[in-house]
């Protein structure tokens, strides 16, 4: 069973993703094309940095 906070966080992720697609669909498409051209290693590094940065920010907020 998911906690209330995790459910709320996932809902906020969906809202933010939807806002980006609604506000700038062409920019999102351009970004996805650029991401498709990146090597998998660079995508993994970028993802790891995003996870670590997000966790660090979460600790600061809490």
Secondary structure, DSSP 8 states (H G I E B T S, - for coil): ---HHHHHHHHHHHHHHHHHHHH-HHHHHHHHHHHHHS-HHHHHHHHHHHHHHHHHHHHHH-
